[in-house]
């Protein structure tokens, strides 16, 4: 009897112990989830603050070097079941904080962009996890290329979007970004992301559970810290040597344009609400444009540049067809003014043209365009090649009719895509005019230069954002277009950032955003150097994709082989 009692009592104690252990395990898992989410939220915030943001319109670019450390810690700590969830969370959090201004751009924008990035990171996080599991010691090298591949691929195709590439955060670090003339922005991203990957992997064994300080110092926490300290030294030293080398290159590689012609440009910033359409708003905008242009003309510029769709009624269309009397009268007033001018004008305009539909009927199509008005006529027209997805262009009308109708109901104005890399020429200066978001793509601006452009003149309308940070995020990418091709960049905008940038990426002059005014600036017409980036394009981004895909495939095979070996055992 006594032995049965003792056995029963022992069994009861063991059962209670197991129940207690299970509760502790569940509690630790619950705490671990919240810790991971907190780490990702910190990373998302640091990512956003690395760029122009709601706290600093210039951005805090040094943060970019450490912003992603928590991401790589969480990738290691996460289970395979949880990794996709963490990717979705980071995508939503990071781009909601970073692109906080999107709600002003379009009512649907915040419901489109962050979810798209949630999907991207749904794929990126498992890829990083595969590398972490398959190559626990040196996986950080491959993880850097996985991140680079993600940044490159997200700029491709219909959904191509360049905002948030880590290299762009360094637009003020002039000596660092000179490497872009070889690698494009991708080389700068590689340099910026690597410290986060290295330190995140060095700290991945740290015990983040809530424990007492003596336990943390004497237990696993201290051991993890010591191990991290050792693992980071050698690659850290190599990185510092490379970093210094890049800075030295950045110092010696900047071009001397002292003997180049200086092109005196007048950039008109009318600061008019772009969403207010109709005859009266168009007339008010024209009044401001003409007033500012008359003032700028007194300073004898070589050319006057208006911003994207600064004048909305189609000059060419209403001159030919006169389908709207009020708009025709506005066009006539503008043309009468321009015919008296000896200075060339570059004007952002809605270019309406007749085209045949599927039934062979004549219909009007509209292009987001730039016209060069000179010698009393339109000399040449550029039609935007890369349209903004969803809000300017949606090619899936037949395959996704409901989405198309949803966009139409949200008052979306669709444009027709252009086909030519147009190069204008005025008084011996050859220039191209990427429109608005086109200057965020290196490949486009490279092609303009390859077609003969000596200066890049960006026409932008960002005033809808009502956010200086949003406009600065856009402008900082233009700095890279200058360095990549060693060409001056001129930006004429509705509300900001109207500025000029030299071939070394230095901002020469800038007009106060969200003010009515004009900027007179002299920019060098430098064309003496064809960079490696201009010749070869995004070779480093493509190389990153190849290395990343190969690494993930090999890593997955390693994991499957290990799993098969364990199954046999």
C-alpha positions as CSV (number, residue, x, y, z in Angstrom):
1,X,0.0,0.0,0.0
2,X,2.8,2.4,1.0
3,X,4.7,1.8,-2.3
4,X,1.5,2.5,-4.4
5,X,1.0,5.7,-2.4
6,X,4.6,6.8,-2.9
7,X,4.3,6.0,-6.7
8,X,1.1,7.8,-7.0
9,X,2.5,10.8,-5.2
10,X,5.6,10.8,-7.4
11,X,3.5,10.6,-10.5
12,X,1.4,13.5,-9.4
13,X,4.5,15.6,-8.7
14,X,5.9,14.8,-12.1
15,X,2.7,15.7,-13.8
16,X,2.5,19.0,-12.0
17,X,6.1,19.7,-12.9
18,X,5.5,19.0,-16.6
19,X,2.4,21.3,-16.5
20,X,4.5,24.0,-14.9
21,X,7.2,23.6,-17.5
22,X,4.7,23.8,-20.3
23,X,3.3,27.0,-18.9
24,X,6.8,28.5,-18.6
25,X,7.5,27.5,-22.2
26,X,4.3,29.1,-23.5
27,X,5.0,32.2,-21.5
28,X,8.5,32.4,-23.0
29,X,7.2,32.0,-26.5
30,X,4.6,34.7,-25.9
31,X,7.3,37.1,-24.5
32,X,9.6,36.1,-27.4
33,X,6.9,37.1,-30.0
34,X,6.4,40.5,-28.4
35,X,10.2,41.1,-28.1
36,X,10.6,40.2,-31.8
37,X,7.8,42.6,-32.8
38,X,9.4,45.4,-30.7
39,X,12.7,44.8,-32.3
40,X,11.2,45.0,-35.8
41,X,9.3,48.2,-34.8
42,X,12.6,49.7,-33.6
43,X,14.2,48.7,-36.9
44,X,11.3,50.1,-39.0
45,X,11.6,53.4,-37.1
46,X,15.4,53.6,-37.5
47,X,14.9,52.8,-41.2
48,X,12.4,55.7,-41.6
49,X,14.5,58.2,-39.7
50,X,17.6,57.4,-41.8
51,X,15.9,59.3,-44.6
52,X,14.1,62.6,-44.6
53,X,11.2,62.0,-42.2
54,X,8.6,63.4,-40.0
55,X,11.3,64.3,-37.4
56,X,14.0,65.7,-39.8
57,X,13.5,66.9,-43.3
58,X,17.2,66.2,-44.1
59,X,17.2,62.8,-42.5
60,X,19.7,61.3,-40.0
61,X,21.8,59.3,-42.5
62,X,24.2,57.7,-40.0
63,X,21.3,55.7,-38.6
64,X,21.1,53.7,-41.8
65,X,24.3,51.8,-41.0
66,X,22.7,50.2,-37.9
67,X,18.9,50.5,-38.7
68,X,18.6,46.8,-39.8
69,X,20.4,45.2,-36.9
70,X,17.1,44.1,-35.2
71,X,15.9,42.6,-38.5
72,X,18.7,40.1,-38.6
73,X,18.4,39.3,-34.9
74,X,14.7,38.5,-35.4
75,X,15.4,36.4,-38.5
76,X,17.7,34.2,-36.4
77,X,15.4,34.1,-33.4
78,X,12.2,33.4,-35.3
79,X,10.8,29.9,-35.9
80,X,10.1,28.8,-39.5
81,X,6.4,29.1,-38.7
82,X,6.7,32.7,-37.6
83,X,9.2,34.1,-40.1
84,X,6.6,35.0,-42.8
85,X,4.5,36.8,-40.2
86,X,7.5,38.9,-39.1
87,X,8.2,39.7,-42.7
88,X,4.7,41.0,-43.2
89,X,4.8,43.0,-40.0
90,X,8.1,44.7,-40.9
91,X,7.0,45.5,-44.5
92,X,3.8,47.2,-43.2
93,X,5.5,49.0,-40.3
94,X,8.6,50.2,-42.2
95,X,6.8,51.7,-45.3
96,X,3.9,53.1,-43.3
97,X,6.5,55.1,-41.2
98,X,8.7,55.9,-44.1
99,X,6.0,56.8,-46.7
100,X,3.7,58.5,-44.2
101,X,2.8,61.1,-46.8
102,X,1.3,58.6,-49.3
103,X,-2.2,59.3,-48.0
104,X,-2.0,62.8,-49.5
105,X,-0.8,61.4,-52.8
106,X,-3.9,59.3,-53.5
107,X,-6.7,58.0,-51.2
108,X,-5.7,54.4,-52.1
109,X,-1.9,54.8,-51.9
110,X,-1.5,53.8,-48.2
111,X,-3.7,50.7,-48.9
112,X,-1.4,49.8,-51.8
113,X,2.2,50.5,-51.1
114,X,2.7,49.1,-47.5
115,X,0.8,45.9,-48.3
116,X,3.0,45.5,-51.4
117,X,6.0,45.7,-49.1
118,X,4.4,43.3,-46.7
119,X,4.3,40.8,-49.5
120,X,7.9,41.5,-50.6
121,X,9.2,40.9,-47.0
122,X,7.0,37.8,-46.8
123,X,9.4,36.5,-49.4
124,X,12.6,38.2,-48.2
125,X,12.5,37.1,-44.5
126,X,12.3,33.4,-45.3
127,X,15.2,33.8,-47.8
128,X,17.3,35.4,-45.1
129,X,16.2,32.6,-42.7
130,X,17.4,30.0,-45.2
131,X,20.8,31.6,-45.4
132,X,21.0,31.9,-41.6
133,X,20.2,28.3,-41.0
134,X,22.3,26.8,-43.8
135,X,25.4,29.0,-43.3
136,X,25.4,29.9,-39.6
137,X,29.0,31.2,-39.5
138,X,29.4,33.2,-42.8
139,X,25.8,33.6,-43.9
140,X,25.9,37.3,-43.2
141,X,27.8,37.8,-46.5
142,X,25.1,36.1,-48.5
143,X,22.4,37.9,-46.5
144,X,23.8,41.2,-47.6
145,X,23.4,40.2,-51.2
146,X,19.8,39.0,-50.5
147,X,19.0,42.4,-49.3
148,X,20.7,44.0,-52.3
149,X,18.7,41.7,-54.6
150,X,15.5,42.7,-52.9
151,X,16.3,46.4,-53.4
152,X,17.1,45.9,-57.1
153,X,14.2,43.7,-57.9
154,X,11.7,46.1,-56.2
155,X,12.6,48.8,-58.8
156,X,11.7,46.5,-61.7
157,X,8.5,46.1,-63.7
158,X,5.0,47.6,-63.3
159,X,5.4,48.0,-59.5
160,X,8.9,49.4,-59.7
161,X,9.4,51.8,-56.8
162,X,12.8,53.2,-55.8
163,X,11.9,54.9,-52.5
164,X,13.6,53.2,-49.5
165,X,16.8,51.9,-51.1
166,X,19.3,52.2,-48.3
167,X,22.0,53.8,-50.4
168,X,19.8,56.8,-51.0
169,X,19.9,57.7,-47.4
170,X,23.6,58.8,-47.9
171,X,22.9,61.6,-50.3
172,X,24.6,64.1,-48.0
173,X,27.7,61.9,-47.5
174,X,29.4,63.2,-50.7
175,X,32.6,61.3,-50.5
176,X,30.9,58.0,-49.9
177,X,28.4,58.2,-52.8
178,X,31.1,58.8,-55.5
179,X,31.4,55.1,-55.9
180,X,28.0,55.3,-57.6
181,X,29.7,56.3,-60.8
182,X,30.9,52.6,-60.9
183,X,28.2,50.7,-59.2
184,X,25.1,52.9,-59.2
185,X,23.3,53.3,-55.9
186,X,23.7,49.5,-55.4
187,X,27.3,49.8,-54.3
188,X,26.4,52.4,-51.7
189,X,23.6,50.2,-50.4
190,X,26.0,47.3,-50.0
191,X,28.3,49.5,-47.9
192,X,25.4,50.8,-45.8
193,X,23.6,47.5,-45.2
194,X,26.7,45.3,-44.4
195,X,27.3,46.7,-40.8
196,X,23.7,45.9,-39.9
197,X,24.0,42.4,-41.2
198,X,27.3,41.8,-39.5
199,X,26.3,43.2,-36.1
200,X,22.8,41.6,-36.3
201,X,24.4,38.2,-36.9
202,X,27.1,38.8,-34.2
203,X,24.3,39.5,-31.7
204,X,21.9,36.9,-32.8
205,X,22.7,34.5,-29.9
206,X,22.1,37.2,-27.3
207,X,19.4,36.1,-24.8
208,X,16.6,38.7,-25.0
209,X,14.5,37.1,-22.3
210,X,13.7,39.3,-19.3
211,X,16.1,38.1,-16.6
212,X,17.9,39.7,-13.7
213,X,21.2,41.6,-14.3
214,X,23.4,39.0,-12.5
215,X,21.9,36.2,-14.6
216,X,22.5,38.3,-17.8
217,X,26.1,39.0,-16.9
218,X,27.0,35.6,-15.6
219,X,25.0,33.4,-17.9
220,X,24.2,32.9,-21.5
221,X,23.9,36.7,-22.1
222,X,27.6,37.3,-21.3
223,X,28.7,34.3,-23.3
224,X,26.8,35.4,-26.3
225,X,28.3,38.9,-26.0
226,X,31.8,37.5,-25.8
227,X,31.2,35.3,-28.9
228,X,29.7,38.2,-30.8
229,X,32.7,40.3,-29.9
230,X,35.1,37.8,-31.3
231,X,33.1,37.0,-34.5
232,X,32.8,40.7,-35.5
233,X,36.4,41.7,-35.2
234,X,38.0,40.2,-38.4
235,X,35.2,41.1,-40.9
236,X,34.7,44.4,-39.1
237,X,38.4,45.3,-39.8
238,X,38.1,44.2,-43.4
239,X,34.9,46.3,-43.8
240,X,36.7,49.4,-42.3
241,X,39.6,49.0,-44.7
242,X,37.1,48.9,-47.6
243,X,35.1,51.8,-46.2
244,X,38.2,54.0,-46.0
245,X,39.2,52.9,-49.5
246,X,35.8,54.0,-50.8
247,X,36.1,57.3,-49.0
248,X,39.6,57.9,-50.5
249,X,38.2,57.0,-54.0
250,X,35.3,59.4,-53.3
251,X,37.8,62.2,-52.5
252,X,40.0,61.7,-55.6
253,X,37.4,60.8,-58.2
254,X,35.3,64.0,-58.1
255,X,35.4,65.7,-61.5
256,X,36.8,69.2,-62.1
257,X,34.3,71.1,-64.2
258,X,36.0,74.5,-63.9
259,X,36.5,74.8,-67.7
260,X,32.9,73.7,-68.6
261,X,30.3,76.1,-69.9
262,X,28.0,77.4,-67.2
263,X,24.3,77.2,-68.2
264,X,22.2,79.9,-66.5
265,X,18.8,78.4,-65.8
266,X,15.6,80.0,-64.4
267,X,13.4,77.6,-62.6
268,X,9.8,78.6,-61.9
269,X,8.1,77.4,-58.8
270,X,4.4,78.5,-58.9
271,X,3.3,76.6,-55.7
272,X,-0.3,75.9,-56.9
273,X,-2.5,73.1,-55.6
274,X,-2.4,70.5,-58.4
275,X,-5.7,68.9,-57.5
276,X,-7.7,72.1,-58.3
277,X,-8.7,71.8,-61.9
278,X,-10.9,73.9,-64.1
279,X,-10.6,77.2,-66.1
280,X,-10.2,79.5,-63.1
281,X,-7.5,77.5,-61.3
282,X,-5.6,77.1,-64.6
283,X,-5.9,80.8,-65.3
284,X,-4.6,81.6,-61.8
285,X,-1.7,79.3,-62.2
286,X,-0.9,80.8,-65.6
287,X,-0.9,84.3,-64.1
288,X,1.6,83.2,-61.5
289,X,3.8,81.5,-64.1
290,X,3.9,84.5,-66.4
291,X,4.5,86.9,-63.5
292,X,7.5,84.9,-62.2
293,X,8.8,84.3,-65.7
294,X,8.8,88.1,-66.4
295,X,10.7,88.7,-63.2
296,X,13.2,85.9,-64.0
297,X,13.7,87.2,-67.6
298,X,15.2,90.4,-66.2
299,X,18.2,88.4,-65.0
300,X,19.0,87.2,-68.5
301,X,18.9,83.4,-68.1
302,X,19.8,81.0,-70.9
303,X,16.5,79.1,-70.5
304,X,13.3,79.2,-68.4
305,X,11.9,75.9,-67.0
306,X,8.4,75.3,-65.7
307,X,7.5,72.2,-63.7
308,X,5.5,69.0,-64.5
309,X,2.1,69.9,-66.0
310,X,2.6,73.4,-64.8
311,X,0.3,74.4,-67.6
312,X,-2.5,71.8,-67.9
313,X,-4.5,72.6,-71.1
314,X,-2.8,70.9,-74.0
315,X,-0.9,73.5,-76.1
316,X,-0.7,71.4,-79.2
317,X,-4.2,70.0,-78.9
318,X,-6.1,73.2,-78.4
319,X,-4.1,75.0,-81.1
320,X,-5.2,72.3,-83.6
321,X,-8.7,71.4,-82.5
322,X,-10.1,74.1,-80.2
323,X,-12.6,71.7,-78.5
324,X,-12.9,73.8,-75.4
325,X,-13.2,77.6,-75.9
326,X,-12.1,78.5,-72.4
327,X,-9.0,76.3,-72.6
328,X,-8.2,77.5,-76.1
329,X,-8.3,81.1,-74.9
330,X,-5.8,80.2,-72.1
331,X,-3.6,78.5,-74.6
332,X,-3.7,81.4,-77.0
333,X,-2.7,83.8,-74.2
334,X,0.3,81.6,-73.4
335,X,1.3,81.2,-77.0
336,X,1.0,84.9,-77.7
337,X,3.4,85.5,-74.7
338,X,5.8,82.8,-75.8
339,X,6.0,84.1,-79.4
340,X,7.5,87.4,-78.1
341,X,10.2,85.6,-76.0
342,X,13.8,85.2,-77.2
343,X,14.6,82.8,-74.4
344,X,13.7,79.1,-74.8
345,X,10.9,77.8,-72.5
346,X,10.6,74.2,-71.2
347,X,7.1,73.5,-70.1
348,X,5.4,70.6,-68.5
349,X,2.1,70.0,-70.4
350,X,-0.8,67.6,-71.0
351,X,-0.1,66.5,-74.6
352,X,-3.3,65.4,-76.2
353,X,-3.1,63.6,-79.5
354,X,-5.5,61.7,-81.8
355,X,-5.1,58.0,-82.0
356,X,-7.0,55.0,-83.3
357,X,-8.9,52.7,-80.9
358,X,-9.5,49.0,-81.3
359,X,-12.4,49.7,-83.6
360,X,-10.4,52.0,-85.8
361,X,-12.1,55.1,-84.4
362,X,-10.3,58.4,-83.7
363,X,-10.0,59.1,-80.0
364,X,-8.0,61.5,-77.9
365,X,-5.1,60.1,-75.9
366,X,-3.1,62.1,-73.4
367,X,0.6,62.0,-72.5
368,X,2.3,63.5,-69.5
369,X,4.7,65.6,-71.5
370,X,7.4,68.2,-71.8
371,X,7.6,70.7,-74.7
372,X,10.4,72.9,-75.7
373,X,9.0,76.2,-77.0
374,X,11.5,78.1,-79.0
375,X,11.5,80.4,-82.1
376,X,7.7,80.9,-81.8
377,X,6.8,77.2,-81.9
378,X,6.9,73.9,-80.2
379,X,10.3,72.5,-81.4
380,X,10.1,69.1,-79.7
381,X,8.0,67.1,-77.3
382,X,9.0,64.4,-74.7
383,X,6.4,62.0,-73.5
384,X,6.8,60.3,-70.2
385,X,8.2,56.7,-70.5
386,X,7.8,55.3,-66.9
387,X,4.4,56.1,-65.5
388,X,3.4,55.8,-61.9
389,X,1.6,52.4,-61.3
390,X,-2.0,52.6,-60.4
391,X,-2.3,56.4,-60.4
392,X,-1.0,57.1,-63.9
393,X,-1.0,53.7,-65.6
394,X,-2.8,50.4,-65.2
395,X,-2.2,47.9,-68.0
396,X,-4.5,45.2,-66.7
397,X,-7.9,46.6,-67.7
398,X,-9.1,43.4,-69.3
399,X,-7.5,40.9,-66.8
400,X,-8.4,42.8,-63.7
401,X,-11.5,44.9,-64.6
402,X,-12.7,45.3,-61.1
403,X,-9.4,46.8,-59.9
404,X,-9.4,49.1,-63.0
405,X,-12.9,50.3,-62.2
406,X,-12.0,50.8,-58.6
407,X,-9.2,53.1,-59.7
408,X,-11.5,54.9,-62.1
409,X,-14.0,55.5,-59.4
410,X,-11.2,57.0,-57.2
411,X,-10.8,59.7,-59.9
412,X,-7.6,58.3,-61.3
413,X,-6.3,60.0,-64.5
414,X,-4.5,57.5,-66.8
415,X,-1.8,58.6,-69.3
416,X,-0.5,57.0,-72.4
417,X,3.1,55.8,-72.3
418,X,5.8,57.5,-74.4
419,X,8.2,55.6,-76.6
420,X,11.3,57.7,-77.1
421,X,14.3,58.9,-75.1
422,X,14.0,62.4,-76.2
423,X,17.0,64.8,-76.1
424,X,16.3,68.5,-76.5
425,X,18.8,71.1,-77.7
426,X,18.8,74.8,-77.0
427,X,21.7,77.2,-77.7
428,X,24.1,74.3,-78.0
429,X,23.1,72.6,-74.7
430,X,21.6,69.0,-75.1
431,X,19.3,68.0,-72.2
432,X,16.6,65.5,-71.4
433,X,13.6,65.9,-69.1
434,X,12.7,62.9,-67.0
435,X,9.3,63.7,-65.5
436,X,8.7,63.5,-61.8
437,X,9.2,60.0,-60.5
438,X,11.3,59.1,-63.6
439,X,14.4,60.6,-61.9
440,X,14.2,57.9,-59.2
441,X,15.3,55.2,-61.8
442,X,18.9,55.0,-62.7
443,X,18.4,53.1,-65.9
444,X,16.1,55.8,-67.4
445,X,18.5,58.6,-66.8
446,X,21.5,56.5,-67.9
447,X,19.6,56.0,-71.2
448,X,19.0,59.7,-71.6
449,X,22.8,60.3,-71.2
450,X,23.6,57.5,-73.6
451,X,21.3,59.2,-76.2
452,X,23.3,62.4,-75.8
453,X,22.0,64.5,-72.9
454,X,24.6,66.7,-71.3
455,X,22.2,67.9,-68.5
456,X,19.3,66.1,-66.8
457,X,16.4,68.5,-66.3
458,X,13.8,66.9,-64.0
459,X,10.2,68.2,-64.1
460,X,8.3,67.4,-60.9
461,X,5.1,68.1,-59.2
462,X,5.3,66.9,-55.5
463,X,3.2,69.7,-54.0
464,X,0.3,67.3,-53.5
465,X,2.2,65.8,-50.5
466,X,2.1,68.9,-48.4
467,X,5.3,67.4,-46.9
468,X,8.8,68.7,-47.2
469,X,10.1,65.3,-46.1
470,X,8.3,63.6,-49.0
471,X,9.9,66.1,-51.4
472,X,13.3,65.7,-49.9
473,X,13.0,61.9,-50.2
474,X,12.4,62.4,-53.9
475,X,15.2,64.9,-54.4
476,X,17.9,62.8,-52.7
477,X,17.6,60.2,-55.4
478,X,18.3,62.9,-58.0
479,X,21.7,63.4,-56.3
480,X,22.6,59.9,-57.4
481,X,21.6,60.5,-61.0
482,X,24.2,63.3,-61.1
483,X,27.0,61.1,-59.7
484,X,26.2,58.0,-61.6
485,X,26.5,59.8,-65.0
486,X,28.7,62.8,-64.0
487,X,26.1,65.1,-65.4
488,X,24.5,68.2,-63.8
489,X,20.9,67.8,-62.6
490,X,18.3,70.6,-62.7
491,X,15.0,70.1,-60.8
492,X,12.1,72.5,-61.6
493,X,9.1,71.7,-59.3
494,X,5.7,73.0,-58.5
495,X,6.2,73.3,-54.7
496,X,9.7,71.8,-54.1
497,X,12.4,70.7,-54.1
498,X,13.5,73.1,-56.9
499,X,17.3,72.9,-57.0
500,X,20.4,72.4,-59.0
501,X,23.0,69.6,-58.5
502,X,26.5,69.4,-59.9
503,X,28.1,66.3,-61.5
504,X,29.7,65.4,-58.1
505,X,26.3,65.3,-56.3
506,X,26.7,68.7,-54.6
507,X,23.5,70.7,-54.2
508,X,24.4,74.1,-55.7
509,X,21.2,76.1,-55.1
510,X,17.8,75.4,-53.6
511,X,14.6,77.3,-53.5
512,X,12.5,77.2,-50.3
513,X,9.8,74.6,-50.7
514,X,6.1,75.5,-50.7
515,X,6.9,79.1,-51.7
516,X,6.0,81.0,-54.8
517,X,9.2,82.1,-56.5
518,X,12.0,81.4,-59.0
519,X,15.5,80.2,-58.8
520,X,18.4,81.5,-60.9
521,X,21.3,79.1,-60.9
522,X,24.4,78.4,-63.0
523,X,25.1,74.7,-63.7
524,X,28.1,73.2,-65.5
525,X,27.5,71.6,-68.9
526,X,30.0,68.8,-68.2
527,X,30.2,65.9,-70.6
528,X,33.9,64.9,-70.6
529,X,33.5,61.6,-68.8
530,X,31.5,58.5,-69.6
531,X,31.2,56.5,-66.3
532,X,31.3,52.8,-65.9
533,X,27.6,53.0,-64.7
534,X,26.6,54.9,-67.9
535,X,28.3,52.1,-69.9
536,X,27.2,49.1,-68.0
537,X,24.2,50.2,-66.0
538,X,22.9,48.2,-63.1
539,X,25.5,45.4,-63.3
540,X,25.9,45.3,-59.5
541,X,22.2,45.0,-58.9
542,X,22.0,42.1,-61.4
543,X,25.1,40.5,-59.8
544,X,23.4,40.8,-56.4
545,X,20.3,39.0,-57.7
546,X,22.4,36.1,-59.2
547,X,24.5,35.7,-56.0
548,X,21.4,35.8,-53.8
549,X,19.3,33.3,-55.8
550,X,22.3,30.9,-56.0
551,X,22.9,31.3,-52.2
552,X,19.3,30.6,-51.3
553,X,19.0,27.6,-53.6
554,X,22.2,26.1,-52.2
555,X,21.2,26.9,-48.7
556,X,17.8,25.2,-49.2
557,X,19.5,22.1,-50.6
558,X,21.8,22.0,-47.5
559,X,18.8,22.2,-45.2
560,X,16.9,19.5,-47.0
561,X,20.0,17.3,-47.0
562,X,20.5,17.8,-43.3
563,X,16.8,17.0,-42.7
564,X,17.0,13.9,-44.8
565,X,20.1,12.7,-42.9
566,X,18.3,13.2,-39.5
567,X,15.3,11.2,-40.8
568,X,17.6,8.3,-41.7
569,X,19.2,8.4,-38.2
